[in-house]
Amino acid sequence: MGEHSGALVIIGGAEDKRGDMTILREFIRLAGGTHARIVVMTVATELPLEVGADYIDVFEKIGVEDVRTFDVSSREAADRDSACRAIEKATGVFFTGGEQIRITTLLGGTKVDSALHTAHEKGVVLAGTSAGASMMSSTMIVEGAGDTNPRIGIVQMAPGMEFIDGVVIDQHFAQRGRLGRLLSAVAQYPHHLGLGIDEDTAVIVRGTQFEVIGRGAVSVVDAGALTFSNLGELRNNDALALCGVKLHILPAGYKFSLRERKPNLERLTRSGNE
């Protein structure tokens, strides 16, 4: 992400749409408040009309007047000039949940893909929930078993949309027991940090730092200092041995430096001195 790039709002799914709506309100605030121009991208879902209408209703309740949906059901649609103009006029773009592979398959390499990156580099805020969160990174988890220990072959990886480098993102994290599959992912890509984001929780990425907001926590898995792995000895579905992996658990208000691969503990120090 460049110095002038817009914020990324990466949501772990099931964000509050009826109560305080903390995460969605923060997205709108970053995108310009009531003067925001929002495009809701429903490309990930097979129910674009229903999902799009739900988010239009939510954002209008927050006070945004200019909200529109944009569904891409074919790559031809993602190459239309009208689609690019909608992105160019937006101050915020929101990707709904669904299947992340639909996003990359339908958008990757198209004019809309290019327009999204250009807009983000110029300051447009990008947000995504669930599948819309996973696709943010350059390498993404497509699917994988939850509620299991780290094993070979339980997670499938693919190229993402490349809005953020150096991370692998998983969502619905604590609720679906996905620590094992995130560990399996970073064992294969130890240069990447694993971000496991709980439901109704988000990271706000600005530059090389993120801050956590929402009801749950973010688990940061760092295999960069891995001292031992049996990865090269295993066959499919064999159990992984991983030694030296770091795990950080960060609730709302805590920050993390992606460049330095460590949390910013100013809040913890401040609370401890009170």
N, C-alpha and C positions, 0 to 999 in steps of 0.2 A: 504494500500500500504506500502511495506517495504522500508527500507532506500535505498536499491540499485535497487528498481524497476524502470523500464523505465517510461518515461513520458506518459501520456494519452492526446491525442488531440481529444477533444469531440466537434463536429461541429454541428451547428444548421440546417444544410441542405443548399442546393442551393449555395454552396461555389463557388467562382469565379474560372473558369477553362480556361478562355480565356484572361484575362487582366493581372494584377499584380500577381494574384494567391498567395496572401499573406499567406493564411492558409496552402495551400498545399506545398508551398515552405518551410514554417516553419516545417511542418511534415518531409519533406525530410532532412532538415538541422539537425533536432534532430536525425534522423535515420542514419546519416553518410554522408550526402551530395551526391555528384556524385558517391561515393563508396557504397552507401546504397544498400541493397538487400531487395526489397519490394515484399511482397505477398499481392495481392488484393483479399479480401474475398467477393465473390458475393453471398453468401448464402442467403441474405435477399431478393434478387430480383428474379422475374420469368423470367427476360431477362438477364441471366448471360453473354452471349456472347457479346451482345451490350454494356452493362454497363462495363464489364471488359475491352473491347477494348478501350472504351472512356478513362478510367483511365490509361491504359497502354500508350496511346498517350500523355496524359497530363504529366505523370511522365517522359516519354522520352524527351518531350520538355524541362522539367526542367533540364534534363541532366543525369538522372539515366539510366544506361545501363542494370542493372539486375532487371527487373520487370516481374512478372508472376502472372497470375490469378489462383485462386483456387475456384472451385465451388463445393458445397456439395448439392447434390440432394437427398441424403439418409443418414441415420445414419450409414449404412455400409461403405459408402465412408469416413465418419468422423472417422472411426476406422482403416483406412489403414495406414500402417507404412510409405508409401511414402508421405502421407499427413503430418504426424508428422515430417518427415525429412525436408520437405519444411519449416515448421514453425521454426524448430531448426536452420536452416541456415539463416533465415531472420534477418535483423536488424530493420525492420519496417513492421507492418501488418496493412492494411487499410480495414475497413468494409464499404461497400457501403450502400446506402439506400435501402428501400423496405418495408418489414414488419418485425418488431422486433421479433414477435412470431416465425417466420421461423428460426431465428438464434438460439433461445433457444431450440426449438423443435428438430432441426436437429443436434445441437452441444452439448447440455447439457449432461454432464456425459460421453462423448466419449473420445477417446484418443486425438483427436484434442483439445478438451476443456482443458484437462490436459496439453497438450503441450503448448497451448497459455498462461496458467497461469504460467507455469514453465519459459517460455521464457520471459514473462513480468517481473517476479521476478528477472531475470538475467540481465535486462536492455533493453530488446527489447521495442521499442516504439509502442504503439497501438493507432490507430486512428479510428474514426467512424463518419459517417455523417448521419443525419436524423435517420432512424431506427438503424443504427450502433452506434448512440449516445445514444439513449434510452436504449439499451441493456447493456450498460457499468455498470450500477448500480446493486446492489443486489435486489432491488425492482424496477420494471419498469412499466411505463404506456404502456398498450397494445393498447388501443384506447379510445376515448372519444369525446364528443361534444365540439366544440370551439364556440367562440362568444356567450357565455352565462355566467350568474352569477353562483357562486358556488352552486351546487345542489347535492343532494344524487343520486347516480346511474349514473352520467354522465361520469364517468371515470372507466375503467376496469384496474385492476392491476394484475401483475403476477411476479414470480421470474425472475430476470435478470441473466446476466453472471458473476456478482460479481467481476468485476475488480476494482470497487470503492464502498466503504460502506458509509452509512449515507446520501445519496442523492437520490432524484428522479429527473430524467432528462426529460424535454420536449423540443421539437425542433420546428422550423418554428414558433417561439413563438409569436412575435409581429404581424407577417404577417397573422397569422391565428387566432388571438384573443384567445389565450389559457390560459390566466391568470385564468379564472374561473375554468378550469379543473385542473390546477396545485394547486390552493387553495383547491379544493375538494380532491385532492390526499394527500396533507400534513395535511389536517384536519383528515384524517384517520391514517396517519403516522407522528405525530408531532415531533417525534425524528429525522426524516429525514429533511434535507434542500431541498427545491425545487429549481432546477436550470432551468430557462426558457431561452433558448438560441435562439437568433434571427438568421435569415438566413445570410449566409456569415459572420458568427461570430463563434468563438470557445473559449473554455477554455483549457488552457494548465495546466494539473494537475501534480505537482511534490510533492511527499510526501503528506503533509496535507494542501497545499496551491495551489491555481490556479491563473493564470493570463489571462485576456481577450485579445484576438486579433481579428481583422476583422472589418467589416464595421458597425455592429450594436451594441447591448448591451446584457448583461446577467442580468436577473432579478432573484434575490435570495429571495425566500420566506421562512421565518423562523417562524414556528408556535410553537417553543419551549417555548416561553413565553406567549402562549395563555392563556387569562384570562377567556374566556367564549366561549362555543360552544353549540349549540342546537342539536348536532349530534345524541345523544341518543334518541331524541324525535321524529325523523322524519321518514317518509315513502319515498319510491322511488320517485324521482323527486321533492321532497320538497326543498325549498330554505334554504341554510345554513346561520346561523348567526355565525360570527367569530370575536372575539374581542381580541386585543393585538397582532395581527400578524405583524411582521416586514417585510418591503420590501426594498431591496437595488437594485439600478439600476447602473450597472457598465459597462461603455464603454471600448474601447481598452486602454490598459496600466494600468488598475487598477487590484489590487490583492485582494484575499479574503482568510482568514484562516478558513479552514473547521473545525479544532479542536476548535478554539475559537469562531466560528460562528460570525465573524465580519470582515469588510473590512480593508485592509491595506491602510491608507490614505496618505502614504508618497508622492505619486504623487500630490495629492490635496494640501497638505501643501507646497510642493516645488513650485507648480505653483502659489499659493497665495502669496508667498514671492518674486516672481520675479518682 
